[in-house]
Amino acid sequence: MRYASVTNRLAGLGSDKWAVHIRAREMRQAGAEIIELTIGEPDIPTPSDMIDVADRAMRAGRTGYSNGRGEPGVLAALAAKYSERTGRPITPENVMCFPGTQTALSIVMLGLAEGGDEIITGDPLYATYDGVIRATGATRISVPLHPENGFRMQAADLEKVITPKARVLLLNTPHNPTGAVLGKKELAEIGEVCRKHDLWIVSDEVYELLIFDGKFTSPLDLPDLADRTIAVSSISKSHAAPGFRSGWCVGPKAFTQRLLPLSESMLFGVQPFIADMTAYALGRPSAAAATMHENYLRRAERISERLNGIAGIVCKVPQAGMFILADIRATGLTGDAFAMRLLEEEHVAVMPGESFGENLSGYLRLSLSVADDKIDAACAGIVRLASRLQQRKYA
Ligand SMILES: Cc1ncc(COP(=O)(O)O)c(C=O)c1O
């Protein structure tokens, strides 16, 4: 039988990126005790008041079809959130709801780029962006993000990779895996380059509420960029609710009008009871975000204290997010090799930096959504392996 070329473009995507995680699960299945710091999923339950709202809505019959844009209540709540944040009137016509940021990203990209186009991302990048971009038929072009700039994209580096085929810059601030938060000046400079080359900016902002150091700015907040920016986000991280799959995009009215038929052809909207719960959550400060903020910052500091400067490791507290990076280049191993040995020899699973792009070669990404005692045990394992490697180097 014949298949469409999209299946070839996506075939085999990413399974080697997850080799350590997959091996860790196999070892666990076989009875080994593994400390897993690979994936980042909120480690606190979805707040019970949100679940109560969804439950009451379901019992009140909010279980029918919705529509391609979203339920009026959640659209109004999102319009209010973004009007307040940007200081400009954002209306429900600027907003569309989707099952999570991931779906929003996929549908938004299908509306902006296709075969023959280029979509630009930073490198390192969030692991699913490759699939989102390849599905459109477009090619991904990388802007290197340098550790000496705190992994924040610089306008001059962006300018260097732009060709006439470029259509979209996919930004991620706060950034996964580095935690980098783009400042207003950096965004304005990046935005200037995008205006010059007539690029769309898609801004993935799922970690907006998990910033430890710095102030959140979105390109959407900058009036000069509003006509070319689409912000995507969700309640997955901000409200510890990834399983509810409640996300959205906010952009120019002309854009959402164009996108609507695409969304209608895929979804009959998102579930009304989840829309009600999301509207409720957006109407008040997120206690879940406050708890995670406190926990993740404490754990990042704890990890940095235990690893930074030990056996050549560099491990600094990130600006934001659910992860911390450890630079293990001084051990002489790649991130892939270190992570695999760490799993086999110390039963600690972390993500190799290489899974997030070539610019993160020789790094490890550690999840902060793991209890403190496990974090301590994982750090001890990393220190033991790094010390063994150092002894061998100087033996
Ligand atoms: C940068 C980034 N974007 C998007 C997502 C997915 O978010 P959602 O659950 O809203 O689809 C994640 C999840 O880890 C992420 O790290």
Ligand as a Chemical Component Dictionary entry (heavy atoms), coordinates in Angstrom:
data_LIG
# 
_chem_comp.id                   LIG 
_chem_comp.type                 NON-POLYMER 
_chem_comp.pdbx_formal_charge   0 
_chem_comp.three_letter_code    LIG 
# 
loop_
_chem_comp_atom.comp_id 
_chem_comp_atom.atom_id 
_chem_comp_atom.alt_atom_id 
_chem_comp_atom.type_symbol 
_chem_comp_atom.charge 
_chem_comp_atom.model_Cartn_x 
_chem_comp_atom.model_Cartn_y 
_chem_comp_atom.model_Cartn_z 
_chem_comp_atom.pdbx_ordinal 
LIG C1 C1 C 0 8.479 24.082 25.360 1  
LIG C2 C2 C 0 7.277 23.213 25.440 2  
LIG N1 N1 N 0 6.237 23.459 24.611 3  
LIG C3 C3 C 0 5.119 22.702 24.634 4  
LIG C4 C4 C 0 5.008 21.640 25.513 5  
LIG C5 C5 C 0 3.756 20.815 25.481 6  
LIG O1 O1 O 0 2.755 21.507 26.144 7  
LIG P1 P1 P 0 1.240 21.007 26.149 8  
LIG O2 O2 O 0 1.076 20.033 27.257 9  
LIG O3 O3 O 0 0.462 22.267 26.388 10 
LIG O4 O4 O 0 0.949 20.411 24.813 11 
LIG C6 C6 C 0 6.051 21.342 26.395 12 
LIG C7 C7 C 0 5.954 20.181 27.310 13 
LIG O5 O5 O 0 6.896 19.735 27.904 14 
LIG C8 C8 C 0 7.206 22.154 26.365 15 
LIG O6 O6 O 0 8.248 21.914 27.177 16 
# 
loop_
_chem_comp_bond.comp_id 
_chem_comp_bond.atom_id_1 
_chem_comp_bond.atom_id_2 
_chem_comp_bond.value_order 
_chem_comp_bond.pdbx_ordinal 
LIG C1 C2 SING 1  
LIG C2 N1 SING 2  
LIG C2 C8 DOUB 3  
LIG N1 C3 DOUB 4  
LIG C3 C4 SING 5  
LIG C4 C5 SING 6  
LIG C4 C6 DOUB 7  
LIG C5 O1 SING 8  
LIG O1 P1 SING 9  
LIG P1 O2 DOUB 10 
LIG P1 O3 SING 11 
LIG P1 O4 SING 12 
LIG C6 C7 SING 13 
LIG C6 C8 SING 14 
LIG C7 O5 DOUB 15 
LIG C8 O6 SING 16 
# 
